Amino acid sequence: MENTKITNIKKAALTTTKVLNVIRGILLAGIIICGIGALCCFAFKFGPDGKSIDILGKTINVYGPVDFTQGMDVHGFDFIEKLNIESITLKAGINCIVAMVMVGLAFAAVVIIRNLFKLIAESDTPFTEEIAKKIKITGIVVSVMVLTESLGIAAIVALSFWCFSTIFEYGVELQKLEDETL
């Protein structure tokens, strides 16, 4: 007879894996959208007068009271704003590339976390050395990601994952003792 607590852990891990699959798909779409945005920014350049567009080296003039750059502003990453880049399209393209990298890191973290929960769902018990090791790896990856936002929060996340991994290592020892007594 299987332990109901282990069954509940497996169900929770399987549900989490399914949710992370959806999030993984959304992040992949975000990476693609950021990449397309960057390509468009580098392919289309507004002329200095705001009434012409350079599309892959071919200039198209727009006639009438249209100024593409009027009211257009790029609010992106702070460090890009500090670079004093004049071209709005270049600034937007760099922002798209940086956003693509950030979403890519989030995608990698979600894949690692998903694999951890998938392993928990498929194992006989969550208290294995492999799972304890993957919790440490997940903690490192997530802490590095959070570090880009805040040192304090990254420290809390790192300490939390370290604590979880030591709890799981203790669980591994208890699991070994239980297995030996049976």
C-alpha positions as CSV (number, residue, x, y, z in Angstrom):
1,M,0.0,0.0,0.0
2,E,1.4,3.3,-1.0
3,N,1.6,6.2,1.4
4,T,-1.1,8.7,0.8
5,K,1.2,11.6,1.6
6,I,3.6,10.4,-1.1
7,T,0.7,10.1,-3.5
8,N,-0.4,13.7,-2.7
9,I,3.2,14.9,-3.3
10,K,3.2,13.1,-6.7
11,K,-0.1,14.7,-7.6
12,A,1.1,18.2,-6.6
13,A,4.3,17.7,-8.5
14,L,2.5,16.5,-11.6
15,T,0.1,19.5,-11.5
16,T,3.0,21.9,-11.0
17,T,4.7,20.2,-14.0
18,K,1.6,20.9,-16.2
19,V,1.4,24.5,-15.0
20,L,5.1,25.0,-15.7
21,N,4.6,23.5,-19.2
22,V,2.0,26.3,-19.9
23,I,4.4,28.9,-18.5
24,R,7.2,27.5,-20.6
25,G,5.1,27.9,-23.7
26,I,4.2,31.5,-22.8
27,L,7.9,32.3,-22.2
28,L,8.9,30.7,-25.5
29,A,6.3,32.9,-27.3
30,G,7.9,35.9,-25.4
31,I,11.3,35.0,-26.7
32,I,10.1,34.8,-30.2
33,I,8.2,38.1,-30.0
34,C,11.2,39.8,-28.6
35,G,13.4,38.4,-31.3
36,I,10.9,39.5,-34.0
37,G,10.8,42.9,-32.4
38,A,14.6,43.2,-32.4
39,L,14.7,42.2,-36.1
40,C,12.1,44.7,-37.0
41,C,13.9,47.5,-35.1
42,F,17.1,46.8,-37.0
43,A,15.4,46.3,-40.3
44,F,13.3,49.5,-40.2
45,K,15.0,52.8,-39.4
46,F,13.2,56.2,-39.3
47,G,14.8,59.1,-41.2
48,P,16.0,62.1,-39.2
49,D,13.0,64.1,-40.4
50,G,10.6,61.4,-39.2
51,K,8.9,61.3,-42.6
52,S,11.0,58.6,-44.2
53,I,11.5,54.9,-43.4
54,D,14.6,52.9,-44.4
55,I,13.5,49.3,-44.9
56,L,16.4,47.0,-45.5
57,G,18.3,49.7,-47.2
58,K,15.5,51.1,-49.3
59,T,14.1,54.5,-48.4
60,I,10.4,55.1,-48.5
61,N,9.1,58.7,-48.1
62,V,5.8,59.3,-46.4
63,Y,3.9,62.4,-47.5
64,G,1.6,64.3,-45.3
65,P,1.6,65.6,-41.8
66,V,2.9,62.3,-40.4
67,D,6.0,62.3,-38.2
68,F,6.7,58.7,-37.0
69,T,9.0,59.8,-34.2
70,Q,6.7,62.4,-32.8
71,G,5.4,61.2,-29.5
72,M,7.5,58.1,-29.8
73,D,9.6,57.2,-26.8
74,V,11.4,54.1,-25.7
75,H,11.1,53.2,-22.0
76,G,13.3,50.2,-21.6
77,F,16.1,49.1,-19.3
78,D,17.8,51.9,-17.4
79,F,21.3,51.1,-18.5
80,I,20.3,51.4,-22.1
81,E,18.8,54.8,-21.5
82,K,22.2,55.9,-20.0
83,L,24.0,55.0,-23.2
84,N,22.7,58.2,-24.9
85,I,21.8,56.5,-28.1
86,E,20.0,58.9,-30.5
87,S,18.3,56.4,-32.7
88,I,14.9,55.4,-31.3
89,T,14.9,52.2,-33.4
90,L,18.4,51.2,-32.3
91,K,17.5,51.8,-28.7
92,A,14.3,49.8,-29.1
93,G,16.2,47.0,-30.8
94,I,18.7,46.8,-28.0
95,N,15.9,46.7,-25.4
96,C,14.3,43.9,-27.3
97,I,17.5,41.9,-27.3
98,V,18.1,42.4,-23.6
99,A,14.4,41.5,-22.9
100,M,14.9,38.3,-25.0
101,V,17.9,37.3,-22.9
102,M,16.0,38.0,-19.7
103,V,13.0,36.0,-20.9
104,G,15.4,33.3,-22.0
105,L,16.9,33.1,-18.5
106,A,13.4,32.8,-17.1
107,F,12.6,30.1,-19.6
108,A,15.7,28.1,-18.6
109,A,14.8,28.5,-14.9
110,V,11.2,27.2,-15.6
111,V,12.6,24.2,-17.5
112,I,14.9,23.3,-14.6
113,I,12.2,23.7,-12.1
114,R,9.8,21.7,-14.3
115,N,12.3,18.9,-14.6
116,L,12.7,18.9,-10.8
117,F,8.9,18.5,-10.3
118,K,8.7,15.9,-13.1
119,L,11.4,13.9,-11.4
120,I,9.5,14.2,-8.1
121,A,6.3,13.0,-9.7
122,E,8.0,10.0,-11.3
123,S,10.0,8.8,-8.4
124,D,8.9,6.4,-5.7
125,T,9.8,9.0,-3.0
126,P,10.8,12.6,-3.2
127,F,13.7,11.9,-0.8
128,T,16.4,10.9,-3.2
129,E,19.9,12.2,-3.5
130,E,19.2,13.2,-7.1
131,I,16.2,15.3,-6.1
132,A,18.2,16.9,-3.3
133,K,21.0,17.8,-5.7
134,K,18.5,19.2,-8.3
135,I,17.0,21.4,-5.6
136,K,20.5,22.9,-5.0
137,I,21.0,23.5,-8.7
138,T,17.5,25.0,-9.0
139,G,18.3,27.3,-6.1
140,I,21.5,28.5,-7.7
141,V,19.8,29.2,-11.0
142,V,16.8,31.0,-9.5
143,S,19.1,33.0,-7.1
144,V,21.2,34.2,-10.0
145,M,18.1,35.3,-11.9
146,V,16.7,37.1,-8.9
147,L,20.1,38.7,-8.3
148,T,19.5,40.8,-11.4
149,E,16.6,42.5,-9.6
150,S,17.7,42.6,-5.9
151,L,20.7,41.5,-3.9
152,G,18.6,41.2,-0.7
153,I,15.8,39.1,-2.3
154,A,18.4,36.9,-4.0
155,A,20.1,36.2,-0.7
156,I,16.7,35.2,0.9
157,V,16.0,33.0,-2.1
158,A,19.4,31.4,-2.0
159,L,19.1,30.8,1.8
160,S,15.6,29.3,1.4
161,F,16.7,26.9,-1.3
162,W,19.8,25.9,0.7
163,C,17.5,25.2,3.7
164,F,15.1,23.2,1.5
165,S,18.0,21.2,0.1
166,T,19.4,20.4,3.6
167,I,15.8,19.3,4.7
168,F,15.7,17.0,1.6
169,E,19.2,15.6,2.4
170,Y,17.9,14.8,5.9
171,G,14.8,13.2,4.3
172,V,17.1,11.1,2.1
173,E,18.8,9.8,5.3
174,L,15.5,9.0,6.9
175,Q,14.3,7.3,3.7
176,K,17.4,5.1,3.7
177,L,16.8,4.2,7.4
178,E,13.2,3.3,6.6
179,D,14.1,1.3,3.6
180,E,16.7,-0.7,5.6
181,T,14.3,-1.5,8.4
182,L,11.8,-3.0,5.9
